[in-house]
């Protein structure tokens, strides 16, 4: 039998929690870097382009003017002019969008049309830079290239450690706050709002959401609430059992006392008469117990249950539960608990009697509907059509009603009372599949968390 086990103790984060945490952190960091990029493109980049254009234009024109009357060897220290680039043309880096914008601004605003190449590793400057071809009066001389370090640009600013660290820190904090709000604060608020303020059943079950420790807490609270919801039904059953068990012996004692009274005379007869009065008082008390049990029947028979816990208890009640396979997810329902229990017992009994094990009990939610399936490995239906539901019989003899399909009739009536129906089909691997289709009605939403 395959059933989920209850947690032995309070556990930490599970795989789903870690996945959610990493997802929130990634989303926060991504948004932070995206905002930083947007800030740079809208605020910093125009200023950087303007500064780079003014610096390059000033230096290029100044160096070209000096080269008219000064040889390259006599240029001031710090001015790097070479006749051959360190990196050949085929190995040069492609210009970025920022570089192309600088080049276009030089041509449009400063009327400076020069070839510009991005410096390549090993870099002349740690922050990178440009090689700009100079225009000389002597066209027969080899071209000269002026190196301009790039102290400020979108690329260099983007990788500044302080900005990158700040964006990473802010993104991590935002992701952590989003995770705590989604997986801790909001689920905890829902749990606090759903906790009933009364001890009278039926008590609504709590939503099991959030991180693993919070889900474990609500799971244990829900099982406690389920036991509290079952207290009233157990008390009604106990009162009915007491009334039934006491009624028979009391009736026999009263009958025997009346017979004995008729055969006695004198003081003995008076003793028996007083004993009869006591027995009648006990019979009246017993009848009151039965009336009290009937008065505790609630007007609304729908109760909140956790379907997986209910099915697990039902399967455990069978002696041969090792031949039962349970595959029911965690779902909260408002349903006629007694009717559901009788229906599932009828279907499981039919599967054991007419089919072959293993018998599988499973459930599937489809939108607002619920499908509960009981499958066996027997011969299944002889035809693909549904079995004809028999009409109810007035006979009280249960042996005469056996094998007449009355159990399926009760299951179908329960399904129709829940807005659905009972479907009988052949399993793909052989055997019979009994499917209880349940739907919400005007008086019952079926699911506690739609």
C-alpha positions in Angstrom: 0.0 0.0 0.0 1.4 3.4 -1.1 0.4 6.1 1.3 2.2 9.3 2.3 3.5 9.3 5.9 2.9 12.0 8.4 5.9 14.1 9.3 7.8 12.9 12.3 8.9 16.3 13.4 9.2 19.9 12.4 11.3 20.1 9.3 13.1 22.9 7.6 12.7 24.1 4.0 12.0 21.4 1.4 12.9 21.4 -2.2 9.9 23.5 -3.2 10.8 26.2 -0.7 14.4 26.4 -1.8 13.2 26.6 -5.5 10.8 29.4 -4.6 13.5 31.2 -2.6 16.0 31.0 -5.5 13.3 32.1 -7.9 12.5 35.1 -5.8 16.2 36.0 -5.4 16.8 35.7 -9.2 13.7 37.8 -9.9 14.9 40.5 -7.4 18.4 40.6 -8.7 17.2 40.7 -12.3 14.8 43.6 -11.6 17.6 45.4 -9.8 20.1 45.1 -12.6 17.4 46.0 -15.1 16.6 49.2 -13.2 20.3 50.0 -13.0 20.6 49.5 -16.8 17.6 51.6 -17.4 19.0 54.3 -15.2 22.3 54.3 -17.0 20.7 54.4 -20.4 18.3 57.2 -19.6 20.4 59.4 -17.2 24.1 58.5 -17.3 24.7 57.4 -20.9 23.9 60.7 -22.6 26.2 62.5 -20.2 29.0 59.9 -20.8 28.6 60.2 -24.6 28.8 64.0 -24.4 31.9 63.8 -22.2 33.6 61.2 -24.4 32.9 63.2 -27.6 34.3 66.4 -26.2 37.4 64.7 -24.8 38.2 62.8 -28.0 37.5 65.8 -30.3 39.8 68.0 -28.2 42.6 65.5 -28.0 42.5 64.5 -31.7 42.5 68.0 -33.0 45.3 69.0 -30.5 47.5 66.0 -31.5 46.9 66.5 -35.2 47.9 70.2 -34.9 51.1 69.3 -33.0 52.1 66.7 -35.6 52.2 69.4 -38.3 55.3 70.9 -36.7 56.5 68.2 -34.2 57.7 64.7 -35.0 56.0 61.8 -33.3 59.1 61.1 -31.2 59.0 64.6 -29.6 55.3 64.4 -28.5 54.8 64.9 -24.7 54.9 62.0 -22.4 51.5 60.4 -22.0 50.4 60.9 -25.5 50.4 57.5 -27.2 50.7 57.6 -30.9 51.7 54.5 -33.0 52.0 53.7 -36.6 50.9 50.1 -36.1 48.1 48.8 -34.0 48.8 46.2 -31.3 45.9 44.2 -32.7 45.4 43.6 -36.4 42.2 44.7 -38.1 40.8 41.2 -38.2 41.3 40.7 -34.5 39.8 44.1 -33.4 36.7 44.1 -31.2 33.4 45.1 -32.8 32.1 48.5 -31.7 29.4 48.4 -29.1 26.2 50.5 -29.3 27.8 53.1 -27.0 30.9 53.2 -29.2 28.8 53.7 -32.4 26.9 56.5 -30.7 30.2 58.2 -29.8 31.4 57.9 -33.4 28.1 59.2 -34.8 28.1 62.2 -32.4 31.7 63.0 -33.4 30.7 63.1 -37.1 27.4 64.9 -36.6 28.3 67.5 -33.9 32.0 68.0 -34.2 32.4 67.2 -37.9 35.2 64.8 -37.0 35.2 61.8 -39.3 37.8 59.4 -38.1 38.1 55.6 -38.0 37.7 54.3 -34.4 38.7 50.8 -33.1 38.2 49.3 -29.8 41.4 48.3 -27.9 42.0 44.7 -27.5 43.7 42.7 -24.8 46.3 43.1 -23.5 44.7 46.5 -22.8 46.8 49.7 -22.8 44.6 50.9 -19.9 42.8 48.8 -17.3 39.5 50.3 -18.3 40.0 49.9 -22.0 40.0 52.6 -24.6 39.9 53.5 -28.4 42.5 53.7 -31.2 41.6 56.7 -33.4 43.2 57.1 -36.8 44.8 60.6 -37.2 44.5 62.6 -40.4 47.9 64.0 -41.5 48.8 66.6 -44.2 51.3 64.2 -45.8 49.1 61.6 -47.4 52.1 59.4 -48.5 53.2 58.7 -44.9 51.9 55.7 -43.0 48.7 56.3 -40.9 49.1 57.1 -37.2 46.8 56.0 -34.4 46.1 57.9 -31.2 45.1 56.0 -28.1 42.4 57.4 -25.9 41.7 55.7 -22.6 38.0 55.2 -21.8 37.6 56.3 -18.2 33.9 56.6 -18.3 31.4 54.6 -20.5 28.3 52.5 -20.1 30.4 49.3 -20.1 33.0 50.4 -17.6 30.4 52.0 -15.3 28.3 48.8 -15.5 31.2 46.7 -14.1 32.3 49.1 -11.4 32.4 47.0 -8.3 30.5 49.4 -6.1 27.5 49.7 -8.5 27.5 46.0 -9.2 27.6 45.1 -5.5 24.9 47.7 -4.7 22.6 46.3 -7.4 23.3 42.7 -6.2 22.6 43.7 -2.5 19.4 45.5 -3.3 18.2 42.7 -5.6 18.9 40.1 -3.0 17.0 42.1 -0.3 14.1 42.6 -2.6 13.9 38.9 -3.5 14.1 37.9 0.1 11.3 40.3 1.1 9.2 39.0 -1.8 9.8 35.4 -0.6 9.0 36.2 3.0 5.8 38.0 2.0 4.6 35.3 -0.4 5.6 32.2 1.5 5.4 33.3 5.2 3.4 36.5 5.8 0.4 36.0 3.5 0.0 32.3 4.3 0.3 33.0 8.0 -2.4 35.7 7.7 -4.7 33.3 5.8 -4.2 30.7 8.6 -4.9 33.3 11.3 -8.0 34.5 9.5 -9.3 30.9 9.0 -8.8 29.7 12.5 -12.3 29.2 13.9 -13.3 31.2 17.0 -15.7 28.5 18.3 -15.4 24.9 19.3 -18.7 23.9 17.8 -18.5 21.6 14.8 -18.2 21.7 11.9 -14.9 23.5 12.1 -13.4 24.8 8.8 -10.0 23.4 7.9 -7.0 25.7 7.4 -5.3 26.3 4.1 -2.0 24.4 3.9 0.3 26.9 2.1 3.6 28.7 2.7 7.0 27.2 3.7 7.3 23.6 4.8 7.3 24.3 8.6 4.1 26.3 8.2 2.5 23.6 6.1 3.4 21.0 8.7 1.9 23.2 11.4 -1.4 23.6 9.5 -1.4 19.9 8.6 -1.4 19.0 12.3 -3.9 21.6 13.2 -6.2 20.3 10.5 -6.0 16.8 11.7 -6.9 18.0 15.2 -9.9 19.9 13.7 -10.9 16.8 11.9 -10.9 14.9 15.2 -13.0 17.6 16.8 -15.4 17.5 13.9 -15.8 13.8 14.5 -16.5 14.1 18.2 -20.2 15.1 17.6 -20.7 12.1 15.3 -19.0 9.8 17.7 -21.2 11.1 20.5 -24.4 10.6 18.5 -23.3 7.0 17.7 -22.5 6.4 21.4 -25.9 7.7 22.5 -27.7 5.6 19.9 -25.7 2.5 20.8 -26.5 3.0 24.5 -30.1 3.5 23.8 -30.2 0.4 21.6 -28.2 -1.8 23.9 -30.2 -0.8 27.0 -33.5 -0.9 25.3 -33.6 -4.7 24.7 -32.6 -5.9 28.2 -35.0 -3.3 29.8 -37.9 -4.5 27.7 -37.2 -8.1 28.7 -36.9 -7.2 32.4 -40.2 -5.2 32.3 -42.0 -8.2 30.7 -40.6 -10.7 33.2 -41.5 -8.4 36.1 -45.0 -8.0 34.8 -45.4 -11.8 34.5 -43.9 -12.2 38.0 -46.3 -9.5 39.4 -49.3 -11.4 38.2 -48.2 -14.6 40.0 -47.5 -12.9 43.4 -49.8 -11.6 46.2 -49.3 -9.4 49.2 -46.0 -7.6 50.1 -44.1 -9.5 47.4 -46.4 -8.1 44.7 -45.8 -4.5 46.0 -42.0 -5.1 45.8 -42.3 -6.2 42.2 -44.6 -3.3 41.4 -42.0 -0.8 42.7 -39.3 -2.5 40.7 -41.5 -2.2 37.6 -41.8 1.6 38.2 -38.0 1.8 38.5 -37.6 -0.1 35.2 -40.1 2.1 33.4 -38.1 5.1 34.6 -34.9 3.6 33.2 -36.8 2.9 30.0 -37.8 6.6 29.8 -34.2 7.7 30.4 -33.1 5.4 27.6 -35.7 6.8 25.3 -34.4 10.3 26.2 -30.9 9.2 25.1 -32.2 8.3 21.7 -34.1 11.6 21.4 -30.9 13.5 22.4 -28.9 11.7 19.8 -31.5 12.6 17.1 -31.6 16.2 18.2 -27.8 16.5 17.7 -28.1 15.7 14.0 -27.0 18.9 12.1 -29.3 20.4 9.5 -26.4 20.6 7.1 -24.8 17.2 6.7 -21.8 18.5 4.8 -18.6 18.5 6.8 -15.1 19.9 6.1 -12.6 17.0 5.5 -9.1 16.4 4.2 -9.7 13.9 1.5 -6.3 12.2 1.7 -6.5 11.7 5.5 -10.1 10.4 5.2 -9.2 7.9 2.5 -6.1 6.8 4.4 -8.3 6.0 7.5 -10.8 4.2 5.3 -8.1 2.1 3.7 -6.6 1.3 7.1 -9.9 -0.1 8.3 -9.7 -2.9 5.8 -8.0 -6.1 7.0 -6.4 -6.7 3.6 -5.2 -3.1 3.2 -2.0 -4.3 1.7 -3.9 -5.0 -1.5 -5.2 -1.4 -1.6 -3.2 1.3 -3.4 -3.9 4.8 -2.3 -3.2 7.7 -4.7 -5.2 10.7 -3.3 -3.7 14.2 -3.3 -4.2 16.7 -0.5 -7.7 18.4 -1.0 -10.1 20.0 1.4 -13.8 19.3 0.8 -17.3 20.2 2.1 -19.2 16.9 1.7 -21.6 14.4 3.2 -19.0 12.4 5.1 -21.3 9.5 5.9 -22.5 9.2 2.3 -19.0 9.4 0.9 -17.8 6.7 3.3 -20.7 4.3 2.4 -20.2 4.9 -1.3 -16.4 4.2 -1.2 -16.9 1.1 1.0 -19.5 -0.3 -1.5 -17.1 0.3 -4.5 -14.1 -1.2 -2.7 -16.2 -4.2 -1.5 -17.4 -4.8 -5.1 -13.8 -4.5 -6.4 -12.6 -7.2 -3.9 -15.6 -9.5 -4.5 -15.9 -9.3 -8.2 -12.4 -8.2 -9.3 -8.9 -9.0 -8.5 -6.3 -7.1 -6.5 -4.6 -4.7 -6.3 -7.5 -2.2 -5.9 -6.5 1.4 -6.6 -8.3 4.3 -4.9 -7.4 7.6 -6.5 -8.8 11.2 -6.9 -8.4 14.0 -9.4 -9.6 17.5 -9.4 -10.7 19.0 -12.7 -11.6 22.6 -12.3 -14.6 22.8 -9.9 -15.3 19.0 -10.2 -13.9 16.0 -8.4 -13.3 12.5 -9.8 -12.8 9.7 -7.3 -11.8 6.4 -9.0 -11.8 2.8 -7.7 -10.1 0.4 -10.1 -9.5 -3.3 -9.9 -7.7 -5.9 -12.1 -10.6 -8.2 -12.8 -12.4 -9.1 -16.0 -14.3 -5.8 -16.0 -17.5 -5.2 -17.8 -18.8 -7.6 -20.5 -19.9 -4.7 -22.6 -18.7 -1.0 -23.0 -22.1 0.2 -21.9 -22.9 1.3 -18.3 -24.6 -1.1 -16.0 -28.3 -0.6 -15.5 -29.1 0.7 -12.1 -31.8 -1.5 -10.4 -34.8 0.0 -8.8 -34.9 -0.1 -5.0 -36.6 -3.0 -3.3 -38.9 -2.8 -0.3 -37.7 -6.1 1.0 -35.8 -5.9 4.3 -34.0 -9.2 3.8 -30.3 -8.2 3.0 -29.5 -11.6 1.7 -32.2 -11.3 -0.9 -31.0 -7.9 -1.9 -27.4 -9.1 -2.3 -25.9 -9.2 -5.8 -28.7 -7.0 -7.1 -26.6 -3.9 -7.5 -28.2 -2.0 -4.7 -24.7 -0.8 -3.5 -24.1 0.8 -6.9 -27.6 2.4 -6.7 -26.7 3.9 -3.4 -23.4 5.2 -4.8 -25.2 6.7 -7.8 -27.8 8.4 -5.6 -25.0 9.9 -3.5 -23.2 11.2 -6.6 -26.4 12.7 -7.9 -27.0 14.4 -4.6 -23.6 16.0 -5.1 -24.5 17.2 -8.6 -22.7 14.4 -10.4 -23.1 10.7 -11.3 -21.5 7.3 -11.2 -19.6 6.1 -14.3 -18.6 2.5 -14.9 -15.9 1.8 -17.5 -13.3 -0.8 -18.5 -9.8 0.0 -17.4 -7.1 0.2 -20.1 -5.1 -2.6 -18.5 -8.2 -4.7 -17.7 -10.6 -4.6 -14.9 -13.5 -2.3 -13.8 -13.1 1.5 -13.2 -15.9 2.9 -11.0 -15.7 6.7 -11.2 -17.6 9.0 -8.9 -18.0 12.4 -10.5 -18.9 15.1 -8.0 -19.7 18.7 -8.8 -20.5 21.8 -6.7 -24.2 22.6 -6.1 -26.0 25.8 -5.1 -25.9 24.7 -1.4 -22.5 23.1 -1.4 -19.3 24.5 -3.1 -17.6 21.0 -2.7 -14.1 22.5 -2.4 -13.2 24.5 0.7 -10.5 26.4 -1.4 -12.1 26.9 -4.9 
